[in-house]
């Protein structure tokens, strides 16, 4: 099978969906997903815990034996700046209530004592040139299956207000991902045991982000197809 060696590109769109805290399965609903593209300065940083090293020395100080445990990926931090005060997106990312004037959503407020914010699936679509440089673009699709965002912060950049979001991943069961929240994942996890967990998935996708919804905003989340876990038969 031929491999595609594509250069880095720019992230064209981000898509998020609510997931169940316990099962890691997408929560269906007309306003449980969102697509947006007015953002900048996206960073994803791995938080690794170094493995402990054990050293045995003799009475003269000579190192006779040493062992070092493997490093452990604790989580992946994701940050980005939102370039417009999108209250619906803020509500989805943080689970805080919206303020509605009877016609439209005009703001949000922070509830007292609500420290446990929702989990979300986050998909990033990075537009990269096709390998033959003539057939348009491909997308490097990055999926963080389970992310929890903190309440946003903001700063002024005359004459605009820039809103900053930061979140961290938690390992999610890939067997529960199925076709993904929007039934367009090319993966079939039916051959993976339910115990396989991951902080991140990455693959090339022919999806054009303009066709995801047509416009930015809420997306309906359907019930994902969960493939049947195949039984592994050991032949003696």
C-alpha positions as CSV (number, residue, x, y, z in Angstrom):
1,X,0.0,0.0,0.0
2,X,1.4,3.4,-1.0
3,X,2.1,5.9,1.7
4,X,1.4,9.6,1.6
5,X,4.2,11.8,2.8
6,X,2.5,15.2,3.1
7,X,3.8,18.5,4.5
8,X,2.3,20.4,7.4
9,X,-0.7,22.6,6.7
10,X,-3.2,24.9,8.4
11,X,-6.1,23.7,10.5
12,X,-9.2,24.6,8.5
13,X,-12.0,23.6,10.9
14,X,-12.7,22.2,14.4
15,X,-15.7,20.0,15.1
16,X,-16.8,19.1,18.6
17,X,-19.5,16.8,20.1
18,X,-20.7,15.9,23.6
19,X,-19.8,12.5,24.8
20,X,-21.1,10.5,27.7
21,X,-18.9,10.8,30.8
22,X,-19.0,7.1,31.6
23,X,-19.3,5.3,28.2
24,X,-17.3,7.7,25.9
25,X,-20.1,7.3,23.4
26,X,-21.4,10.4,21.6
27,X,-24.6,11.9,23.0
28,X,-27.2,12.3,20.3
29,X,-29.1,15.6,19.9
30,X,-29.8,18.5,17.5
31,X,-27.5,20.9,19.3
32,X,-24.9,18.5,20.7
33,X,-22.3,19.1,18.0
34,X,-20.7,22.2,16.6
35,X,-18.4,23.2,13.7
36,X,-16.3,26.4,13.8
37,X,-13.4,28.0,11.9
38,X,-12.8,31.4,13.4
39,X,-9.8,30.5,15.6
40,X,-6.1,30.8,15.7
41,X,-2.9,29.7,17.6
42,X,-3.9,26.1,18.2
43,X,-1.4,24.1,20.2
44,X,-1.4,20.5,21.4
45,X,1.2,19.6,24.0
46,X,1.8,16.1,25.5
47,X,2.1,15.9,29.2
48,X,4.5,13.0,29.8
49,X,5.6,11.6,33.2
50,X,9.1,10.3,33.1
51,X,9.6,6.7,34.2
52,X,11.5,6.2,37.5
53,X,15.0,4.9,37.3
54,X,16.4,2.3,39.7
55,X,20.1,1.9,40.2
56,X,22.0,-0.8,42.2
57,X,25.5,-0.1,43.2
58,X,28.0,-2.1,45.2
59,X,29.8,-0.9,48.3
60,X,32.5,0.8,46.3
61,X,29.9,2.8,44.3
62,X,30.2,0.9,41.1
63,X,26.9,0.8,39.1
64,X,26.1,-2.9,38.7
65,X,22.6,-2.8,37.4
66,X,20.0,-0.2,36.4
67,X,16.5,-0.1,35.1
68,X,14.2,2.6,33.9
69,X,10.5,2.4,33.6
70,X,8.7,3.6,30.5
71,X,7.4,7.1,30.3
72,X,3.7,7.5,30.8
73,X,1.4,9.8,28.7
74,X,-0.8,11.6,31.3
75,X,-2.8,13.7,28.9
76,X,-2.6,16.1,25.9
77,X,-3.3,19.8,26.5
78,X,-5.1,21.7,23.7
79,X,-5.4,25.4,23.5
80,X,-6.8,27.8,20.9
81,X,-8.1,31.4,20.6
82,X,-11.7,32.0,19.5
83,X,-11.9,35.1,17.3
84,X,-15.6,35.9,17.9
85,X,-17.7,35.8,21.1
86,X,-19.7,32.7,20.2
87,X,-21.9,32.1,23.2
88,X,-23.4,28.9,21.8
89,X,-20.0,27.4,21.4
90,X,-18.9,28.5,24.9
91,X,-22.0,26.9,26.2
92,X,-21.2,23.6,24.5
93,X,-17.5,23.6,25.5
94,X,-18.2,24.4,29.2
95,X,-21.7,23.3,29.9
96,X,-22.7,26.7,31.3
97,X,-26.2,28.2,30.7
98,X,-27.0,30.6,27.9
99,X,-28.8,33.9,28.4
100,X,-31.6,34.4,25.9
101,X,-33.6,37.6,25.3
102,X,-36.6,35.7,23.9
103,X,-35.2,35.9,20.3
104,X,-31.5,35.0,20.4
105,X,-28.7,33.9,22.7
106,X,-27.0,37.1,23.9
107,X,-24.6,35.7,26.5
108,X,-23.8,33.1,29.1
109,X,-23.2,32.9,32.9
110,X,-21.2,30.8,35.2
111,X,-23.0,28.6,37.7
112,X,-21.9,28.6,41.3
113,X,-20.4,25.3,42.4
114,X,-20.4,23.6,39.0
115,X,-16.8,22.4,38.8
116,X,-17.3,19.2,36.6
117,X,-17.5,20.4,33.0
118,X,-18.6,18.2,30.2
119,X,-16.5,15.8,28.1
120,X,-16.3,16.4,24.3
121,X,-14.9,14.7,21.3
122,X,-12.7,17.2,19.4
123,X,-11.8,16.8,15.7
124,X,-9.3,19.0,13.9
125,X,-9.1,19.1,10.1
126,X,-5.7,20.2,8.9
127,X,-5.6,21.1,5.2
128,X,-2.5,19.9,3.5
129,X,-1.4,19.9,-0.2
130,X,-2.0,16.7,-2.1
131,X,1.1,14.7,-2.8
132,X,1.0,15.4,-6.6
133,X,0.4,19.1,-6.0
134,X,-2.4,19.2,-8.6
135,X,-5.4,17.5,-7.1
136,X,-6.3,20.1,-4.5
137,X,-6.1,19.2,-0.9
138,X,-6.2,16.3,1.6
139,X,-7.0,16.6,5.2
140,X,-4.9,15.3,8.1
141,X,-7.7,14.6,10.6
142,X,-6.7,14.7,14.3
143,X,-9.2,13.3,16.8
144,X,-9.0,13.8,20.5
145,X,-11.8,11.4,21.6
146,X,-12.3,12.8,25.1
147,X,-11.5,16.4,26.1
148,X,-12.6,18.6,29.1
149,X,-12.3,22.3,28.6
150,X,-11.9,24.9,31.4
151,X,-13.9,28.1,31.6
152,X,-12.5,30.6,29.0
153,X,-10.4,33.6,29.5
154,X,-10.3,36.7,27.3
155,X,-8.1,39.7,26.5
156,X,-8.5,42.8,24.4
157,X,-6.8,43.2,21.0
158,X,-8.1,46.5,19.8
159,X,-10.9,46.7,18.8
160,X,-11.6,43.0,19.3
161,X,-12.0,40.7,22.3
162,X,-10.1,37.4,21.9
163,X,-11.4,34.4,23.9
164,X,-9.0,31.7,24.9
165,X,-10.0,28.1,25.6
166,X,-7.8,25.4,27.2
167,X,-8.6,21.7,27.8
168,X,-7.0,18.3,28.5
169,X,-7.7,14.9,27.2
170,X,-8.6,11.7,29.0
171,X,-8.1,8.2,27.5
172,X,-11.2,7.0,25.8
173,X,-12.4,3.5,24.7
174,X,-11.7,3.2,21.0
175,X,-14.2,0.4,20.8
176,X,-16.9,2.9,21.7
177,X,-15.9,5.3,18.9
178,X,-17.5,3.3,16.1
179,X,-18.4,5.6,13.2
180,X,-17.8,8.6,15.3
181,X,-20.3,11.2,16.5
182,X,-21.2,12.2,12.9
183,X,-21.1,8.8,11.2
184,X,-18.2,9.7,8.9
185,X,-15.2,8.0,10.5
186,X,-13.3,5.8,8.1
187,X,-12.3,3.5,11.1
188,X,-13.9,0.2,11.9
189,X,-12.9,-0.7,15.5
190,X,-14.6,-4.0,15.4
191,X,-11.3,-5.8,15.7
192,X,-10.1,-4.0,18.8
193,X,-10.8,-5.2,22.3
194,X,-12.9,-3.0,24.5
195,X,-9.9,-2.4,26.7
196,X,-7.9,-0.4,24.1
197,X,-7.8,3.3,25.1
198,X,-6.3,6.3,23.4
199,X,-5.8,10.0,23.9
200,X,-5.5,10.7,20.1
201,X,-6.1,9.4,16.7
202,X,-4.7,10.7,13.4
203,X,-5.4,9.8,9.8
204,X,-5.8,11.2,6.3
205,X,-9.3,12.0,5.1
206,X,-10.8,13.1,1.8
207,X,-13.5,15.1,3.6
208,X,-13.9,18.7,2.4
209,X,-14.7,20.8,5.4
210,X,-17.1,23.0,3.5
211,X,-19.4,19.9,3.2
212,X,-19.4,19.1,6.9
213,X,-22.4,21.4,7.5
214,X,-22.2,24.1,4.9
215,X,-22.0,26.8,7.6
216,X,-20.4,27.1,11.0
217,X,-22.7,26.4,14.0
218,X,-24.7,23.6,15.6
219,X,-24.6,20.2,14.1
220,X,-27.0,17.3,14.9
221,X,-25.3,14.4,16.5
222,X,-26.7,11.0,15.7
223,X,-26.2,7.7,17.6
224,X,-22.8,6.3,16.4
225,X,-22.6,2.8,15.1
226,X,-20.7,0.7,17.6
227,X,-19.1,-2.3,15.8
228,X,-19.4,-5.7,17.4
229,X,-16.3,-6.7,19.2
230,X,-15.0,-9.8,17.5
231,X,-14.0,-12.7,19.6
232,X,-10.3,-13.6,19.4
233,X,-9.9,-17.3,19.0
234,X,-6.6,-18.8,20.0
235,X,-5.6,-21.9,18.0
236,X,-3.4,-24.3,20.0
